[in-house]
Amino acid sequence: MKLPEGKRRVYFIAACVVSAIAVAAALPGYMKKTGTAEYCASCHVMLPEYDDWFYTGKHTQIQCIDCHLPNDTFINHYMWKGLDGVKDVVYFYSGLVSETIHSSSHAKKTIQANCIRCHEEMVSRISTDTMRCWECHRKLLHIKINEY
């Protein structure tokens, strides 16, 4: 039995509204869960980085996303969280992820910007134009893997 065009449109709109409400209700909890270091460590290739952060890192009071995602604006943060998350899922489940993790040029810029943002008072007295923070402060994070 085929529904009339008007009823199909009403059902479609109702389904979209219910779906949007479900996503809106679940999204804050999902975003909170995916923002934890434990979630990042659920991918086996991230375990060495997690162990370094958890056992030897000086920044254990912050989460992975505080360094590895843009934190300048809400929209930029969540846009990159979504893009990087989809990329990570595709790489992981397709088998394209390498055993040694390397940061892209965008990730390196993001990490540098976050170092400067968090340590603004300290770095205001030095030039950060020619060097990356981790070139001097390598011992602070991810010491087992020698590349961000």
KABEL-V167993 format. One record per helix or strand of 2 or more residues. SS is the DSSP state (H for helix, E for strand). FROM is the first residue (numbers start at 1). TO is the last residue. Records with the same first field share a line. If there is no record, write none. Layout:
BEGIN
SS=FROM-TO ; FROM-TO
END
This chain:
BEGIN
H=5-33 ; 37-40 ; 44-56 ; 64-68 ; 74-94 ; 105-118 ; 120-123 ; 133-136 ; 138-140
END
